[in-house]
Amino acid sequence: MLRHLALTLLLLLAPSTGLALGSVLNEGLGEPPAEVDRRTPAATVAGFLDATHARDSARMPHYLWLSHLPKEKQREEGERLALRLMFVLDRTLWFDFSRISHEPQGDAADALHDTLGRVALGRGEREIRLRKVNGPGGEPVWVFSEDTVRAIDALFEEHGSRLQESLPAFLLMRPFWVLEVWQWLGLVLGGAAAAAASRLLEKLGLRVGARAVRLTSSGWDDQVFSAGEGPLRFTLLAVMAALGSRVLLLPPPAQHAVDLAARSLAIVSVAWFILRFLKLSAHFLEQKVVSNSGADVGRVRGLRTQLVVMRRIIEAATYFIAISLLLLQFEAVRNVGVSLLASAGIAGLVIGLAAQKSISTLLAGIQLSITQPVRIGDTVIVENEWGWIEEITLTYVVVKVWDLRRLVVPMSHFLDKPFQNWSKVSPEILGTVELYADYKTDVAAVRVELARILQNEGRELWDGKVQGVQVTACTERAMMLRALVSAVDSGKAWDLRCLVREKLIAFLQRQTHGLPMLRTEASLAPDSAMPLVGPLPAGKPGENVVVPPGKRAG
């Protein structure tokens, strides 16, 4: 209480402000217009910005302390200094009016001054301050303090531009948001120039890079070079836009928006480059392994599976990191992130319990890519369905069934349940054809016929490695023949089996004793008691019927 009383007495009695008791503030300016409101710090700041942006020369000087200047120079210097201060404030400070006092007495901690902020000047900082003084009628008013006014020229030299003072007045208006016309025009022209320059630099860089790539024997630099076409242009555009916007001396909100857009474009460009490089590198590595391994199909399939799974993992991580970096630029998202980190224990437990199935499936996908029980292109039997592995993702596997249906199987199925993989080691496979034949069938002739079929009709399907015919089983009526053949893959093996089955059945049909026959036996003996003519007596079930000589059984 005593402090406030002392400060009030100092304001009224001490001439330390350069305004002696009974003197008039800015006497060379005359009476201020009725629109000038300087009763509170907030009213002074708002009125000053409104007057300077409107280029109202009648109001602008009245918000500054000019009593230290000669009366005849106060108006001219006041207009010049007010415009320069506006340029500095627009460039360096953005006022939060909720934090500026709306009370006539100002900040309760200091009854004479109200500090609006600090602006860098040289190696230090300069405070932008308001001063409470006596107005023309003796009432207290708030104006920019003498030390702030004296520092305006130095602040303008560091943060302003001579271009601003030479531009026409209509370009210095602020018709939309926080930017004046000349700044909007500069953003449009600067953006167009940056786009053209980035395209030109990209073409120049690609031309120089193409010459450098041709001098090397490695293929990896080719992939980097190809992946950079496109992302490089937008990265250059982001850098030039961020640097060029500094020339326009944008206000902090506008500069922040430009920087935010430039950073977002750079993040997207880098993510785009990584995704393209992954795709091109995977294709390059696969082609290189194919050319080096020759006909080693198993190695190619294994590498392709690893590349697909690992590429999907890295792509998912790239998307996650890029989206996280984009969202973390916004303060609201950062606050949410901090809150989540503060409760990471509980959040981790809840998320882990809710997503344990998804996490286990994801880990199963990583394990499958390492152990490789199945690979892309493998022939498998899953859930009693025969087909080929068409696609492997992080969570499921797509099996292309022989009739063109798609069987979608969870990744964990291949780790938890048994299945058949016909091409785990090699796609080569044996095929069997089983036929029932008569006991009198010539097995050796069947073997010769099988060799003829494989060397003629089946020469495009048979790989020339395995052939054979064996008697594998028998019943009371027939024996079973199994023809064994080989093919380079399961598809050709199926077609070859069908062909061999058809041709061997046709061969057995042409034989006298080829196909299975049903046999019965009858015994004939002479009997004098039977008549020579007439119908034969019917025998009892299980008894032989005796037919006399010269008669035939009816």
C-alpha positions as CSV (number, residue, x, y, z in Angstrom):
1,M,0.0,0.0,0.0
2,L,2.8,2.4,0.9
3,R,4.6,1.4,-2.4
4,H,1.6,2.3,-4.5
5,L,1.2,5.6,-2.7
6,A,4.9,6.5,-3.3
7,L,4.7,5.6,-7.0
8,T,1.6,7.8,-7.4
9,L,3.3,10.7,-5.7
10,L,6.4,10.2,-7.9
11,L,4.1,10.3,-11.0
12,L,2.5,13.6,-9.9
13,L,5.6,15.4,-8.5
14,A,8.8,14.1,-10.1
15,P,9.7,15.3,-13.6
16,S,11.8,12.2,-14.3
17,T,9.6,11.4,-17.2
18,G,10.7,14.5,-19.1
19,L,7.2,16.0,-18.6
20,A,7.3,18.7,-15.9
21,L,4.3,19.3,-13.7
22,G,1.8,21.5,-15.6
23,S,3.3,20.7,-19.0
24,V,1.2,19.4,-21.9
25,L,2.0,16.0,-23.4
26,N,3.1,16.3,-27.0
27,E,2.3,20.0,-27.1
28,G,3.3,20.2,-30.8
29,L,0.5,17.9,-31.8
30,G,-2.3,19.9,-30.4
31,E,-5.6,18.3,-29.1
32,P,-6.0,14.6,-30.0
33,P,-9.0,13.6,-32.1
34,A,-12.0,12.3,-30.3
35,E,-11.3,8.7,-31.6
36,V,-8.0,8.5,-29.7
37,D,-8.6,6.4,-26.6
38,R,-5.6,6.1,-24.3
39,R,-7.3,5.4,-20.9
40,T,-6.0,1.8,-20.5
41,P,-2.9,0.0,-21.8
42,A,-5.2,-2.3,-24.0
43,A,-7.0,0.7,-25.5
44,T,-3.7,2.4,-26.3
45,V,-2.2,-0.7,-28.1
46,A,-5.5,-1.4,-30.0
47,G,-5.9,2.3,-31.0
48,F,-2.2,2.6,-32.1
49,L,-2.4,-0.5,-34.3
50,D,-5.8,0.6,-35.8
51,A,-4.5,4.1,-36.6
52,T,-1.2,3.0,-38.1
53,H,-2.7,0.2,-40.3
54,A,-5.3,2.7,-41.5
55,R,-2.5,5.3,-42.1
56,D,-4.5,7.8,-40.0
57,S,-1.8,10.5,-39.7
58,A,-4.1,12.5,-37.4
59,R,-4.2,9.8,-34.7
60,M,-0.9,7.9,-35.0
61,P,1.5,10.3,-33.2
62,H,-0.7,10.8,-30.2
63,Y,0.1,7.2,-29.0
64,L,3.8,8.0,-28.7
65,W,5.8,10.0,-26.2
66,L,7.2,12.8,-28.3
67,S,7.7,15.5,-25.7
68,H,11.5,15.1,-26.0
69,L,11.3,16.4,-29.6
70,P,10.9,20.1,-30.7
71,K,7.3,21.1,-31.0
72,E,7.7,21.8,-34.8
73,K,9.0,18.3,-35.5
74,Q,6.6,16.3,-33.3
75,R,4.0,15.6,-36.0
76,E,6.3,14.8,-38.8
77,E,8.6,12.6,-36.7
78,G,5.6,11.1,-34.9
79,E,4.1,9.8,-38.1
80,R,7.4,8.4,-39.3
81,L,8.2,6.8,-35.9
82,A,4.7,5.4,-35.5
83,L,4.9,3.6,-38.9
84,R,8.3,2.2,-38.1
85,L,7.1,1.0,-34.7
86,M,4.1,-0.7,-36.4
87,F,6.4,-2.5,-38.8
88,V,8.5,-3.7,-35.9
89,L,5.6,-4.8,-33.8
90,D,3.9,-6.6,-36.7
91,R,7.2,-8.4,-37.4
92,T,8.3,-9.4,-33.9
93,L,5.3,-9.3,-31.5
94,W,1.8,-10.6,-31.6
95,F,-0.2,-9.2,-28.8
96,D,-2.5,-11.3,-26.7
97,F,-5.0,-8.6,-25.5
98,S,-6.2,-10.9,-22.8
99,R,-2.9,-10.4,-21.1
100,I,-2.8,-6.6,-21.5
101,S,-4.4,-4.7,-18.7
102,H,-7.9,-3.2,-19.4
103,E,-7.8,-1.1,-16.2
104,P,-6.8,2.6,-16.0
105,Q,-4.3,1.9,-13.3
106,G,-2.6,-0.8,-15.5
107,D,-0.6,-3.6,-14.0
108,A,-1.0,-3.6,-10.2
109,A,2.7,-4.4,-9.8
110,D,3.8,-1.2,-11.5
111,A,1.5,1.8,-11.5
112,L,3.7,3.7,-14.0
113,H,4.7,1.2,-16.6
114,D,3.2,-1.7,-18.6
115,T,5.6,-4.0,-20.5
116,L,4.2,-5.5,-23.7
117,G,7.1,-7.7,-24.6
118,R,10.8,-7.9,-25.5
119,V,12.3,-7.4,-29.0
120,A,15.8,-8.6,-29.9
121,L,18.2,-5.7,-30.5
122,G,21.8,-6.4,-31.2
123,R,23.1,-8.9,-28.7
124,G,20.4,-8.0,-26.2
125,E,16.7,-7.2,-26.0
126,R,14.7,-4.1,-25.7
127,E,11.5,-3.8,-23.8
128,I,8.4,-2.4,-25.5
129,R,6.8,-0.4,-22.8
130,L,3.8,1.9,-22.1
131,R,4.1,4.9,-19.8
132,K,1.3,6.4,-17.7
133,V,1.5,10.2,-17.9
134,N,-0.8,13.2,-17.5
135,G,-2.9,14.0,-20.7
136,P,-3.8,17.4,-22.0
137,G,-6.7,17.8,-19.6
138,G,-4.7,16.5,-16.6
139,E,-6.3,13.0,-16.8
140,P,-3.8,10.0,-16.8
141,V,-3.3,8.4,-20.2
142,W,-1.1,5.6,-21.5
143,V,1.5,6.1,-24.4
144,F,4.5,4.3,-25.6
145,S,7.3,5.3,-23.3
146,E,10.2,7.6,-24.1
147,D,12.8,4.9,-24.1
148,T,10.7,2.8,-26.5
149,V,10.3,5.7,-28.9
150,R,14.0,6.5,-28.8
151,A,14.8,2.9,-29.7
152,I,12.3,2.7,-32.7
153,D,14.9,3.6,-35.4
154,A,17.4,1.0,-34.1
155,L,14.7,-1.6,-33.9
156,F,13.5,-0.8,-37.4
157,E,17.1,-1.1,-38.8
158,E,17.3,-4.7,-37.4
159,H,13.7,-5.9,-38.0
160,G,12.3,-3.6,-40.7
161,S,13.0,-2.9,-44.3
162,R,13.5,0.3,-46.3
163,L,11.2,-1.3,-48.9
164,Q,8.3,-0.9,-46.6
165,E,8.7,2.9,-46.5
166,S,9.0,3.2,-50.3
167,L,5.9,1.2,-51.2
168,P,2.6,2.9,-52.2
169,A,0.1,3.4,-49.4
170,F,-2.5,1.0,-50.9
171,L,0.0,-1.9,-50.7
172,L,0.5,-1.3,-47.0
173,M,-3.1,-1.8,-46.0
174,R,-4.1,-5.0,-44.2
175,P,-7.4,-6.0,-45.7
176,F,-7.3,-9.7,-44.8
177,W,-6.2,-11.7,-41.8
178,V,-2.9,-10.3,-40.5
179,L,-1.2,-9.5,-43.9
180,E,-1.1,-6.4,-45.9
181,V,-1.6,-6.3,-49.6
182,W,2.1,-6.2,-50.4
183,Q,2.7,-9.2,-48.3
184,W,-0.1,-11.2,-49.9
185,L,1.3,-10.2,-53.3
186,G,4.8,-11.2,-52.2
187,L,3.6,-14.6,-51.0
188,V,1.9,-15.3,-54.4
189,L,4.9,-14.2,-56.4
190,G,7.4,-15.8,-54.1
191,G,5.5,-19.1,-54.2
192,A,5.4,-19.1,-58.0
193,A,9.1,-18.2,-58.2
194,A,10.0,-20.9,-55.6
195,A,8.0,-23.5,-57.6
196,A,9.8,-22.6,-60.9
197,A,13.2,-22.4,-59.2
198,S,12.7,-25.8,-57.5
199,R,11.7,-27.5,-60.8
200,L,14.7,-25.9,-62.5
201,L,17.1,-27.0,-59.7
202,E,15.6,-30.5,-59.8
203,K,16.2,-30.9,-63.5
204,L,19.7,-29.5,-63.1
205,G,20.4,-31.8,-60.2
206,L,19.0,-34.9,-62.0
207,R,21.1,-34.1,-65.1
208,V,24.3,-33.9,-63.0
209,G,23.2,-36.9,-61.0
210,A,22.6,-39.0,-64.1
211,R,26.1,-38.4,-65.3
212,A,27.5,-39.3,-61.9
213,V,25.5,-42.5,-61.8
214,R,26.7,-43.7,-65.1
215,L,30.3,-43.6,-63.8
216,T,29.6,-46.2,-61.1
217,S,29.0,-49.9,-61.4
218,S,26.8,-50.2,-58.3
219,G,23.0,-50.3,-58.8
220,W,22.0,-48.8,-55.5
221,D,22.8,-45.2,-56.5
222,D,20.4,-45.7,-59.4
223,Q,17.7,-46.5,-57.0
224,V,18.4,-43.4,-54.9
225,F,18.5,-41.3,-58.0
226,S,15.2,-42.6,-59.3
227,A,13.5,-42.3,-55.9
228,G,14.6,-38.7,-55.6
229,E,12.8,-37.5,-58.7
230,G,9.7,-35.7,-57.4
231,P,10.4,-35.6,-53.6
232,L,13.6,-33.5,-54.3
233,R,11.5,-30.8,-56.0
234,F,9.1,-30.4,-53.2
235,T,11.8,-30.5,-50.6
236,L,13.6,-27.6,-52.4
237,L,10.2,-25.8,-52.7
238,A,9.7,-26.1,-48.9
239,V,13.2,-24.8,-48.1
240,M,12.9,-21.8,-50.5
241,A,9.5,-20.9,-49.3
242,A,10.6,-20.9,-45.7
243,L,13.7,-18.8,-46.5
244,G,11.9,-16.5,-49.0
245,S,9.1,-15.7,-46.5
246,R,11.6,-14.0,-44.3
247,V,12.1,-11.3,-46.9
248,L,8.5,-10.3,-46.6
249,L,8.8,-9.6,-42.8
250,L,5.6,-11.5,-42.1
251,P,3.9,-11.2,-38.7
252,P,4.5,-14.0,-36.3
253,P,1.2,-15.8,-37.0
254,A,1.7,-15.6,-40.7
255,Q,5.3,-16.7,-40.5
256,H,4.3,-19.5,-38.3
257,A,1.7,-20.7,-40.8
258,V,4.3,-20.5,-43.7
259,D,6.8,-22.4,-41.7
260,L,4.2,-25.0,-40.7
261,A,3.3,-25.5,-44.4
262,A,7.0,-25.7,-45.4
263,R,7.8,-28.2,-42.6
264,S,4.7,-30.3,-43.5
265,L,5.7,-30.3,-47.2
266,A,9.3,-31.4,-46.3
267,I,8.0,-34.2,-44.1
268,V,5.7,-35.5,-46.8
269,S,8.5,-35.3,-49.3
270,V,10.9,-37.2,-47.2
271,A,8.3,-39.9,-46.5
272,W,7.5,-40.1,-50.2
273,F,11.2,-40.5,-51.0
274,I,11.5,-43.3,-48.4
275,L,8.5,-45.2,-49.8
276,R,9.7,-44.9,-53.4
277,F,13.2,-46.0,-52.4
278,L,11.8,-49.0,-50.6
279,K,9.8,-50.0,-53.6
280,L,12.6,-49.6,-56.1
281,S,15.2,-51.2,-53.9
282,A,13.1,-54.2,-53.3
283,H,12.6,-54.7,-57.0
284,F,16.3,-54.1,-57.7
285,L,17.3,-56.6,-55.0
286,E,14.9,-59.2,-56.2
287,Q,16.1,-58.9,-59.8
288,K,19.7,-59.1,-58.7
289,V,19.1,-62.3,-56.7
290,V,17.2,-63.8,-59.7
291,S,20.0,-63.1,-62.0
292,N,22.6,-64.5,-59.6
293,S,20.7,-67.6,-58.4
294,G,19.5,-68.7,-61.8
295,A,16.8,-71.4,-61.4
296,D,16.9,-71.4,-57.6
297,V,13.2,-70.7,-57.3
298,G,13.1,-71.4,-53.6
299,R,15.7,-68.7,-52.8
300,V,13.8,-66.2,-54.9
301,R,10.5,-67.0,-53.2
302,G,12.1,-66.7,-49.8
303,L,13.7,-63.3,-50.6
304,R,10.5,-62.0,-52.1
305,T,8.5,-63.0,-49.0
306,Q,11.1,-61.3,-46.7
307,L,11.1,-58.2,-48.9
308,V,7.3,-57.9,-49.0
309,V,6.9,-58.3,-45.2
310,M,9.8,-56.1,-44.2
311,R,8.7,-53.5,-46.8
312,R,5.3,-53.4,-45.3
313,I,6.7,-53.0,-41.8
314,I,9.0,-50.1,-42.8
315,E,6.1,-48.5,-44.8
316,A,3.8,-48.7,-41.8
317,A,6.5,-47.2,-39.6
318,T,7.2,-44.5,-42.2
319,Y,3.5,-43.6,-42.3
320,F,3.2,-43.6,-38.5
321,I,6.3,-41.4,-38.0
322,A,5.3,-39.0,-40.8
323,I,1.8,-38.5,-39.5
324,S,3.1,-38.2,-35.9
325,L,5.6,-35.4,-37.0
326,L,2.8,-33.6,-38.9
327,L,0.4,-33.7,-35.9
328,L,3.0,-32.8,-33.3
329,Q,3.5,-29.5,-35.0
330,F,0.1,-28.5,-33.5
331,E,0.1,-27.5,-29.9
332,A,-3.2,-29.1,-29.1
333,V,-1.9,-32.5,-30.3
334,R,1.4,-32.0,-28.4
335,N,-0.6,-31.4,-25.2
336,V,-2.6,-34.6,-25.8
337,G,0.7,-36.4,-26.4
338,V,2.2,-35.1,-23.2
339,S,-0.9,-36.2,-21.3
340,L,-0.8,-39.6,-22.8
341,L,2.9,-39.9,-21.9
342,A,2.1,-38.9,-18.4
343,S,-0.4,-41.8,-18.1
344,A,1.7,-44.1,-20.3
345,G,1.5,-47.0,-17.7
346,I,-2.3,-47.2,-17.6
347,A,-2.7,-46.4,-21.3
348,G,-0.1,-49.0,-22.2
349,L,-1.9,-51.6,-20.1
350,V,-5.3,-50.8,-21.5
351,I,-4.1,-50.7,-25.1
352,G,-2.1,-53.9,-24.6
353,L,-5.1,-55.8,-23.3
354,A,-7.4,-54.4,-26.0
355,A,-5.0,-55.0,-28.9
356,Q,-3.3,-58.2,-27.8
357,K,-4.8,-60.2,-30.7
358,S,-3.7,-57.6,-33.2
359,I,-0.2,-57.3,-31.7
360,S,0.2,-61.1,-31.7
361,T,-0.9,-61.2,-35.3
362,L,1.6,-58.5,-36.2
363,L,4.4,-60.3,-34.4
364,A,3.3,-63.5,-36.2
365,G,3.8,-61.7,-39.5
366,I,7.3,-60.7,-38.5
367,Q,8.1,-64.2,-37.3
368,L,6.7,-65.7,-40.5
369,S,9.0,-63.4,-42.6
370,I,12.0,-64.7,-40.7
371,T,11.2,-68.4,-40.4
372,Q,9.4,-68.6,-43.8
373,P,7.1,-71.6,-43.4
374,V,5.3,-70.2,-46.5
375,R,6.5,-67.9,-49.2
376,I,4.8,-66.0,-52.0
377,G,4.2,-68.4,-54.8
378,D,4.3,-71.6,-52.6
379,T,1.8,-74.3,-53.3
380,V,-0.1,-75.2,-50.1
381,I,-3.1,-77.0,-48.8
382,V,-4.8,-75.0,-46.1
383,E,-8.2,-75.9,-44.6
384,N,-8.5,-78.7,-47.2
385,E,-8.1,-76.1,-50.0
386,W,-5.3,-76.5,-52.6
387,G,-3.8,-73.3,-54.0
388,W,-0.9,-70.8,-54.1
389,I,0.2,-68.2,-51.7
390,E,-0.7,-65.0,-53.6
391,E,-0.2,-62.2,-51.0
392,I,1.4,-61.9,-47.5
393,T,0.5,-58.9,-45.3
394,L,1.3,-58.1,-41.7
395,T,-1.9,-59.7,-40.5
396,Y,-3.2,-62.2,-43.1
397,V,-2.2,-64.4,-46.0
398,V,-4.2,-64.7,-49.2
399,V,-4.3,-68.1,-50.8
400,K,-5.4,-68.3,-54.5
401,V,-7.4,-71.5,-54.7
402,W,-7.2,-73.6,-57.9
403,D,-10.7,-72.4,-59.0
404,L,-9.7,-68.7,-58.6
405,R,-11.3,-68.3,-55.2
406,R,-9.3,-66.4,-52.6
407,L,-8.9,-67.9,-49.2
408,V,-7.9,-65.3,-46.6
409,V,-6.1,-66.9,-43.7
410,P,-5.0,-65.1,-40.5
411,M,-1.2,-65.0,-40.1
412,S,-1.4,-66.9,-36.8
413,H,-2.9,-69.9,-38.6
414,F,0.4,-70.8,-40.2
415,L,2.2,-70.8,-36.8
416,D,-0.5,-72.6,-34.8
417,K,-1.9,-75.2,-37.1
418,P,-0.4,-77.8,-39.5
419,F,-0.7,-77.3,-43.2
420,Q,0.9,-78.7,-46.4
421,N,3.5,-76.8,-48.3
422,W,4.3,-78.6,-51.6
423,S,7.1,-76.2,-52.6
424,K,8.9,-75.5,-49.3
425,V,12.3,-76.8,-50.6
426,S,11.6,-77.0,-54.3
427,P,8.6,-76.7,-56.6
428,E,9.4,-80.0,-58.2
429,I,6.8,-82.6,-57.2
430,L,5.9,-86.3,-57.9
431,G,2.4,-87.2,-59.1
432,T,0.7,-90.6,-58.9
433,V,-2.0,-92.2,-61.0
434,E,-3.8,-95.3,-59.5
435,L,-5.7,-97.8,-61.7
436,Y,-7.5,-101.1,-61.1
437,A,-6.5,-103.8,-63.6
438,D,-7.2,-107.5,-64.2
439,Y,-4.8,-110.1,-62.8
440,K,-3.9,-111.1,-66.3
441,T,-2.9,-107.6,-67.3
442,D,0.7,-107.4,-68.7
443,V,2.3,-105.0,-66.3
444,A,5.5,-104.7,-68.4
445,A,3.4,-103.6,-71.3
446,V,1.8,-100.9,-69.1
447,R,5.3,-99.6,-68.2
448,V,6.2,-99.4,-71.9
449,E,2.9,-97.5,-72.6
450,L,3.7,-95.1,-69.8
451,A,7.1,-94.3,-71.2
452,R,5.5,-93.8,-74.6
453,I,2.9,-91.4,-73.2
454,L,5.5,-89.3,-71.3
455,Q,7.8,-89.1,-74.4
456,N,5.0,-88.1,-76.8
457,E,1.8,-86.6,-75.5
458,G,3.2,-85.6,-72.1
459,R,6.6,-84.3,-73.2
460,E,5.8,-80.7,-72.4
461,L,4.6,-81.6,-68.9
462,W,7.0,-84.3,-67.8
463,D,10.4,-83.1,-66.6
464,G,12.2,-86.3,-67.6
465,K,13.3,-87.4,-64.2
466,V,10.9,-89.9,-62.6
467,Q,8.6,-92.6,-64.2
468,G,7.5,-96.0,-63.1
469,V,4.6,-98.5,-62.7
470,Q,4.2,-100.6,-59.6
471,V,1.6,-103.0,-58.2
472,T,0.7,-101.4,-54.9
473,A,-2.4,-103.4,-53.8
474,C,-4.8,-106.1,-54.8
475,T,-8.3,-107.3,-54.0
476,E,-10.2,-110.6,-54.7
477,R,-11.2,-109.3,-58.1
478,A,-8.4,-106.9,-59.3
479,M,-4.9,-105.5,-58.7
480,M,-4.0,-101.8,-58.3
481,L,-1.4,-100.3,-60.5
482,R,0.3,-97.0,-59.5
483,A,2.0,-94.9,-62.2
484,L,4.6,-92.5,-60.8
485,V,5.6,-89.4,-62.7
486,S,7.4,-86.1,-62.0
487,A,7.0,-82.5,-63.0
488,V,8.6,-79.1,-62.4
489,D,5.6,-77.8,-60.4
490,S,2.3,-78.8,-59.0
491,G,0.3,-77.3,-61.8
492,K,2.1,-79.3,-64.5
493,A,2.0,-82.4,-62.3
494,W,-1.8,-82.2,-62.1
495,D,-2.2,-81.9,-65.8
496,L,0.3,-84.7,-66.4
497,R,-1.6,-87.0,-64.0
498,C,-4.8,-86.4,-65.8
499,L,-3.2,-87.1,-69.1
500,V,-1.5,-90.3,-68.0
501,R,-4.8,-91.5,-66.4
502,E,-6.7,-91.0,-69.6
503,K,-4.2,-92.7,-71.8
504,L,-3.6,-95.7,-69.6
505,I,-7.3,-96.3,-69.3
506,A,-7.6,-96.3,-73.1
507,F,-4.6,-98.7,-73.3
508,L,-6.2,-101.1,-70.8
509,Q,-9.5,-101.0,-72.7
510,R,-7.7,-102.2,-75.9
511,Q,-6.2,-105.2,-74.0
512,T,-8.0,-108.6,-73.9
513,H,-7.5,-108.8,-70.2
514,G,-6.9,-105.2,-69.2
515,L,-9.8,-103.9,-67.2
516,P,-11.0,-105.9,-64.2
517,M,-13.4,-108.9,-65.0
518,L,-16.0,-110.7,-62.8
519,R,-15.5,-114.5,-63.1
520,T,-17.8,-117.5,-62.3
521,E,-17.1,-121.3,-62.7
522,A,-19.5,-124.1,-63.8
523,S,-18.8,-127.9,-63.8
524,L,-20.4,-130.3,-66.4
525,A,-20.6,-134.3,-65.9
526,P,-22.7,-137.2,-67.7
527,D,-25.8,-138.6,-65.8
528,S,-27.8,-141.6,-67.4
529,A,-30.8,-140.9,-65.3
530,M,-31.5,-137.7,-67.0
531,P,-33.6,-137.5,-70.1
532,L,-31.9,-136.8,-73.4
533,V,-34.5,-134.2,-74.4
534,G,-36.6,-131.7,-72.6
535,P,-35.8,-129.0,-70.1
536,L,-33.0,-129.6,-67.6
537,P,-34.0,-130.1,-64.0
538,A,-33.3,-127.2,-61.8
539,G,-30.5,-127.7,-59.4
540,K,-30.7,-126.8,-55.8
541,P,-28.8,-123.8,-54.7
542,G,-25.1,-124.7,-54.2
543,E,-25.4,-127.9,-56.4
544,N,-23.7,-128.6,-59.7
545,V,-25.9,-129.3,-62.7
546,V,-24.9,-132.3,-64.8
547,V,-25.5,-132.0,-68.5
548,P,-25.5,-135.2,-70.6
549,P,-23.2,-135.4,-73.6
550,G,-24.6,-133.8,-76.7
551,K,-26.7,-131.3,-74.8
552,R,-25.9,-127.7,-73.9
553,A,-26.8,-125.7,-70.8
554,G,-29.9,-123.6,-71.3
